[in-house]
Amino acid sequence: MWWCHGSSSNYDQWWLMELCARSSRSPSPFIEAISQSYICAGTEWCSQFGIVLNMVEAVSRLDLKWGVPVPHDKFKDKVFYVWFDAPIGYVSITSCLTTEWEKWWKNPENVELYQFMGNDNVPFHTVMFPSTLLGTGENWTMMKTISVTEYLNYESGKFSKSKGIGVFGNDAKDTKIPVEVWRYYLLTNRPEVSDTLFTWADLQAKLNSELLNNLRNFTNRVLSFIAKDPALEDSKGVGYHSIIPEAPGSESHPLTQTFGEKVGEYVEQYLEAMEKIAMSISGEGNAYLQESRFWKLYKEDYPSCSVVMKTSVGLVYLLACLLEPFMPSFSLEVLKQLNLPPEIQGSLSEEKRDIGKAKRPWE
């Protein structure tokens, strides 16, 4: 039972919503909390709350044969629309995992709740589910941030699991394509502003142009050159015998200084907006190697070659840090090749010293 301010009677929750929405008097604390927190502010709550009324009607008057029954005599033959009660599963599945589930779901002072979903599920997670939590009067962890996408379409149409149209988890696994390739592709193709399209041709193109020809090419050129033993015939007299060279004079090396400034600017953009720029940094690394002509520098200007190679190694490490959330096995492999323990994995923050450090990858 819920109490409506301005009325001397008690009403069940369904009719209370309608009564309060039509009333010219102040809403109940329950309704007011919902309207102010999730729908509108000020005096417009009544008109805006019509959204909730429409949703209440929709979720409680469905002629479906399967579902959770509506606990009301007037709707005894009806069931809830699945997305009305489904979010409760977030809580219940946590309670199945641990008896300490309230550390997450009833701890708003210490827990921040982020949710990611498609745009068609927004009303149920931003209005209906928070409403049910607020209605209990208990100290629930409420959603702080919601990240919503448009639609990812498949080839020339829409994904449809029932019709077998698209590529799904089991299909992705069967392709034997590494999971990090899928993760990278889906994140770079994420429909954040408008609908995007998945095509096998585009997946292959991004794999070849971005991951292989760009990122892997840069990383391999740097680390394989350093790994060479100049005493071996196959090395043609170049290499550092797997030892990263010292690089005195880096501060006064013009090409490296310009390169460092570009990298620093990219990292600053990344930290501010999490832009998908790791491949741009890798691309700058490839351009830096080409412009330096390091394969000739080794014999013509050994100190300058050492500056270029140590700077490039620093960039490889920087890329491992930036890509670790998306491509963790790539980052671990880089650390392994650099003979660094996994726990040394670095992180970047918006502090000026971190951005400044990115501008000096030779250090």
Legacy VTK file of the C-alpha trace (Angstrom):
# vtk DataFile Version 3.0
C-alpha trace
ASCII
DATASET POLYDATA
POINTS 363 float
0.000 0.000 0.000
1.177 3.533 -0.790
0.098 6.848 0.673
-0.777 9.816 -1.561
-0.318 13.250 0.000
-3.482 15.315 -0.114
-5.743 12.317 0.252
-7.200 10.713 3.349
-7.278 7.268 1.843
-4.828 4.473 1.151
-4.518 3.180 -2.389
-2.706 0.306 -3.918
0.390 1.281 -5.879
-1.153 1.069 -9.356
-4.070 3.404 -8.757
-1.966 5.693 -6.580
0.271 6.541 -9.517
-2.718 7.540 -11.614
-4.356 9.449 -8.755
-1.216 11.429 -7.957
-0.460 12.157 -11.584
-3.936 13.653 -12.056
-3.863 15.559 -8.800
-2.904 19.243 -8.707
-1.497 18.795 -5.239
2.076 17.900 -4.337
3.157 14.386 -5.210
4.028 11.842 -2.577
7.695 11.596 -1.578
7.876 8.343 -3.538
6.524 9.851 -6.758
8.455 13.077 -6.265
11.722 11.201 -5.835
11.197 9.368 -9.086
10.190 12.437 -11.036
13.009 14.617 -9.761
15.717 11.985 -10.049
14.845 10.286 -13.284
12.344 12.265 -15.319
12.252 15.995 -14.700
12.702 18.765 -12.187
10.566 21.622 -10.906
6.858 21.999 -11.622
6.688 19.908 -14.788
6.610 16.600 -12.943
2.898 15.979 -13.559
3.023 16.111 -17.354
6.298 14.245 -17.545
5.106 11.548 -15.192
2.658 10.499 -17.882
5.603 8.531 -19.264
5.546 6.379 -16.158
1.781 5.922 -16.314
1.987 4.721 -19.894
4.693 2.273 -18.918
2.711 1.029 -15.921
-0.230 0.330 -18.192
2.009 -1.391 -20.710
3.741 -3.695 -18.276
0.614 -4.671 -16.366
-1.882 -5.390 -19.147
-0.167 -7.852 -21.423
-2.102 -10.833 -22.763
0.775 -13.253 -22.487
0.571 -16.871 -21.412
3.941 -17.016 -19.632
5.451 -14.646 -17.119
5.251 -13.343 -13.573
1.571 -12.811 -12.604
0.496 -9.278 -11.713
-0.432 -9.390 -7.988
-3.743 -7.552 -8.316
-7.304 -8.820 -8.599
-8.088 -6.488 -11.496
-5.197 -7.951 -13.500
-5.275 -11.558 -12.317
-5.152 -12.883 -15.895
-2.190 -10.698 -16.836
1.540 -11.088 -16.480
4.334 -8.533 -16.321
6.248 -7.652 -19.428
9.600 -9.344 -18.960
11.688 -6.171 -18.817
9.656 -4.879 -15.891
10.752 -7.643 -13.545
13.908 -8.861 -15.345
16.242 -6.215 -13.838
15.506 -7.678 -10.419
17.585 -10.585 -11.698
20.701 -8.455 -11.387
20.184 -8.520 -7.639
18.961 -12.090 -7.333
21.794 -13.583 -9.379
24.284 -11.767 -7.155
22.581 -13.224 -4.099
22.912 -16.675 -5.660
26.637 -16.099 -5.954
27.233 -14.804 -2.439
25.372 -14.235 0.791
27.157 -10.878 0.988
25.287 -9.485 -2.033
24.240 -6.397 -0.084
27.875 -5.190 -0.170
27.158 -4.346 -3.810
23.440 -3.719 -4.027
22.772 -1.940 -0.730
25.931 0.077 -0.398
25.478 3.335 -2.365
28.125 5.126 -0.332
30.889 2.845 -1.607
29.583 1.298 -4.832
29.044 2.992 -8.188
26.708 1.202 -10.602
27.405 1.484 -14.344
25.130 -0.116 -16.920
25.648 -0.746 -20.624
22.823 -1.539 -23.031
21.016 -0.885 -26.267
18.668 2.069 -26.540
15.486 -0.021 -26.559
16.017 -1.039 -22.927
16.627 2.443 -21.529
13.125 3.107 -20.093
13.142 -0.083 -18.044
16.540 0.651 -16.501
16.212 4.398 -15.988
12.575 4.657 -14.860
10.898 1.379 -13.995
13.677 -0.456 -12.173
14.815 2.591 -10.145
11.159 3.199 -9.311
10.750 -0.248 -7.824
13.923 0.213 -5.776
12.868 3.640 -4.515
9.437 2.284 -3.698
10.836 -0.149 -1.156
12.244 2.714 0.902
15.477 0.772 1.374
19.045 1.951 0.835
19.711 0.508 -2.617
22.720 1.179 -4.797
21.217 3.221 -7.616
22.542 3.507 -11.134
25.138 6.245 -11.504
25.898 6.089 -15.220
24.281 4.419 -18.190
26.108 3.942 -21.491
23.667 3.448 -24.338
24.299 2.438 -27.923
22.326 2.473 -31.113
22.051 -0.722 -33.167
24.782 -2.905 -34.592
23.365 -4.353 -37.799
24.576 -7.420 -39.672
25.645 -7.249 -43.314
22.543 -5.886 -45.092
19.989 -6.456 -42.331
19.407 -6.807 -38.602
20.709 -9.397 -36.185
18.078 -12.022 -35.406
18.931 -14.979 -33.226
15.549 -16.595 -33.818
16.103 -16.463 -37.576
19.761 -17.374 -37.359
20.858 -14.094 -38.938
24.139 -12.728 -37.599
27.177 -13.919 -35.710
26.817 -14.849 -32.046
29.071 -16.083 -29.260
29.212 -19.707 -30.378
29.768 -18.613 -33.985
32.624 -16.310 -32.978
34.230 -19.138 -31.024
33.958 -21.520 -33.978
35.822 -19.117 -36.262
38.987 -19.576 -34.137
39.590 -15.840 -34.493
41.322 -14.695 -31.267
38.937 -13.177 -28.756
41.008 -9.990 -28.641
40.377 -9.409 -32.334
36.645 -9.648 -31.705
36.882 -7.381 -28.667
38.899 -4.779 -30.534
36.675 -4.817 -33.604
33.407 -4.576 -31.676
34.698 -1.742 -29.498
35.977 0.274 -32.445
32.719 -0.395 -34.302
30.512 0.342 -31.287
27.337 2.224 -32.370
27.689 5.090 -29.916
26.174 7.877 -32.047
24.358 6.100 -34.863
23.748 2.577 -36.108
26.825 0.738 -37.320
27.245 -2.300 -39.524
29.071 -5.571 -38.962
30.419 -7.150 -42.123
32.943 -9.922 -42.492
34.794 -7.873 -45.103
35.165 -4.953 -42.676
36.345 -7.286 -39.909
39.036 -8.656 -42.217
40.022 -5.172 -43.399
40.464 -3.862 -39.850
42.375 -6.975 -38.853
44.786 -6.495 -41.735
45.138 -2.716 -41.759
45.020 -1.876 -38.052
46.092 -4.898 -36.033
48.529 -6.570 -38.426
49.944 -3.883 -40.713
49.944 -1.204 -38.017
50.189 -2.430 -34.431
51.906 -5.778 -34.970
54.168 -4.349 -37.650
55.438 -1.552 -35.411
55.900 -3.772 -32.362
57.678 -6.466 -34.371
60.016 -4.036 -36.157
61.176 -2.496 -32.895
61.560 -5.597 -30.751
63.010 -7.847 -33.463
65.663 -5.252 -34.364
66.727 -4.932 -30.736
66.748 -8.721 -30.333
69.196 -9.234 -33.200
72.740 -10.308 -32.414
75.081 -8.208 -34.596
77.669 -10.996 -34.455
75.394 -13.381 -36.352
75.477 -13.516 -40.113
71.684 -13.344 -40.450
71.652 -10.045 -38.532
73.863 -8.370 -41.153
75.890 -6.653 -38.470
73.018 -4.843 -36.734
71.117 -5.342 -33.476
71.442 -4.866 -29.728
71.591 -8.474 -28.562
68.226 -8.119 -26.770
69.499 -5.228 -24.655
67.641 -1.926 -24.821
70.317 0.669 -25.560
71.079 3.746 -23.549
70.041 6.884 -25.380
72.088 9.926 -24.349
71.155 13.055 -26.236
67.479 12.175 -26.646
66.397 15.610 -25.417
68.256 17.281 -28.304
67.297 14.825 -31.054
64.935 16.863 -33.335
62.981 13.977 -34.879
62.485 12.326 -31.489
61.410 15.599 -29.848
58.754 16.191 -32.512
57.628 12.601 -32.236
57.355 12.828 -28.434
55.137 15.907 -28.662
52.755 14.123 -31.050
52.535 11.092 -28.777
51.891 13.294 -25.750
49.018 15.043 -27.519
47.441 11.709 -28.438
47.736 10.437 -24.869
46.177 13.616 -23.523
43.195 13.095 -25.861
42.955 9.487 -24.734
42.911 10.398 -21.054
40.316 13.130 -21.540
37.853 11.271 -23.723
39.065 7.654 -24.045
39.240 8.195 -27.787
40.143 5.175 -29.871
43.587 6.496 -30.700
45.961 3.672 -29.808
46.233 2.786 -33.501
46.988 6.423 -34.308
49.877 6.299 -31.842
51.095 3.056 -33.383
50.809 4.658 -36.810
52.957 7.571 -35.651
55.470 5.021 -34.412
55.682 3.404 -37.829
56.110 6.811 -39.460
58.821 7.678 -36.934
60.745 4.508 -37.768
60.473 5.132 -41.478
61.590 8.746 -41.243
64.527 7.864 -38.993
65.751 5.149 -41.411
67.011 3.318 -38.362
68.393 0.418 -40.406
70.921 2.826 -41.917
71.437 4.875 -38.763
72.875 1.859 -36.981
76.059 2.020 -39.064
76.036 5.688 -40.005
75.029 7.296 -36.675
74.934 4.690 -33.924
74.040 7.126 -31.077
71.044 8.437 -33.046
69.936 4.881 -33.808
70.056 4.106 -30.092
67.854 7.135 -29.403
65.316 5.991 -32.010
65.227 2.417 -30.770
64.936 3.249 -27.081
62.205 5.774 -27.878
60.384 3.157 -29.939
60.630 0.593 -27.147
59.109 3.178 -24.825
56.246 3.597 -27.267
55.716 -0.172 -27.438
55.398 -0.195 -23.653
53.005 2.782 -23.795
50.813 0.942 -26.310
50.769 -2.096 -24.018
49.440 0.137 -21.236
46.795 1.791 -23.406
45.536 -1.454 -24.935
45.599 -3.596 -21.785
41.869 -3.088 -20.998
40.931 -4.253 -24.506
43.743 -6.614 -25.498
45.221 -7.975 -22.260
47.051 -10.912 -23.828
48.771 -8.561 -26.287
49.955 -6.450 -23.369
51.196 -9.492 -21.469
53.106 -10.709 -24.526
54.756 -7.302 -24.913
55.806 -7.311 -21.263
57.177 -10.817 -21.703
59.253 -9.738 -24.694
60.488 -6.731 -22.748
61.459 -9.106 -19.926
59.150 -7.284 -17.536
56.939 -9.044 -14.963
53.163 -8.804 -15.541
52.633 -6.911 -12.296
54.673 -3.988 -13.624
51.826 -3.159 -16.007
51.553 0.614 -15.904
48.544 2.880 -15.931
48.053 6.462 -16.988
46.133 9.239 -15.333
45.294 12.814 -16.210
48.051 14.079 -13.974
50.501 16.290 -15.827
53.444 14.094 -14.919
51.908 11.129 -16.736
51.192 13.158 -19.860
54.685 14.623 -19.652
56.145 11.143 -19.360
54.284 10.070 -22.496
56.025 12.891 -24.338
59.373 11.374 -23.364
59.025 7.685 -24.314
62.835 7.312 -24.372
62.988 7.549 -20.575
LINES 1 364
363 0 1 2 3 4 5 6 7 8 9 10 11 12 13 14 15 16 17 18 19 20 21 22 23 24 25 26 27 28 29 30 31 32 33 34 35 36 37 38 39 40 41 42 43 44 45 46 47 48 49 50 51 52 53 54 55 56 57 58 59 60 61 62 63 64 65 66 67 68 69 70 71 72 73 74 75 76 77 78 79 80 81 82 83 84 85 86 87 88 89 90 91 92 93 94 95 96 97 98 99 100 101 102 103 104 105 106 107 108 109 110 111 112 113 114 115 116 117 118 119 120 121 122 123 124 125 126 127 128 129 130 131 132 133 134 135 136 137 138 139 140 141 142 143 144 145 146 147 148 149 150 151 152 153 154 155 156 157 158 159 160 161 162 163 164 165 166 167 168 169 170 171 172 173 174 175 176 177 178 179 180 181 182 183 184 185 186 187 188 189 190 191 192 193 194 195 196 197 198 199 200 201 202 203 204 205 206 207 208 209 210 211 212 213 214 215 216 217 218 219 220 221 222 223 224 225 226 227 228 229 230 231 232 233 234 235 236 237 238 239 240 241 242 243 244 245 246 247 248 249 250 251 252 253 254 255 256 257 258 259 260 261 262 263 264 265 266 267 268 269 270 271 272 273 274 275 276 277 278 279 280 281 282 283 284 285 286 287 288 289 290 291 292 293 294 295 296 297 298 299 300 301 302 303 304 305 306 307 308 309 310 311 312 313 314 315 316 317 318 319 320 321 322 323 324 325 326 327 328 329 330 331 332 333 334 335 336 337 338 339 340 341 342 343 344 345 346 347 348 349 350 351 352 353 354 355 356 357 358 359 360 361 362
